[in-house]
Amino acid sequence: MITDAQKKYLKIIFQLGGDIELVSNKMLSKKLGAAPPSISQMLDRLTEAGFVKKQVLSKVNIIVVLC
């Protein structure tokens, strides 16, 4: 079951173009006004649920794309 918070993140990822291009955690943090650790936690949950694919390019640069 998808939570309201997960829906919010997926909506923002889609709005940022995540269905056709990569979206960074920095972009998500700025758009959502959330701390980077919170973004990373949610991205882990969304990845485990199969909603996004995550690429770690460096410690501070996590990129996601909608599945």
Buried (B, 14 or more C-beta within 10 A) or exposed (E): EEEEBBEEBBEBBEEBEBEEEBBBBBBBBEBBEBEEEBBBEBBEBBBEBEBBBBEEEEEEEBBBBBE
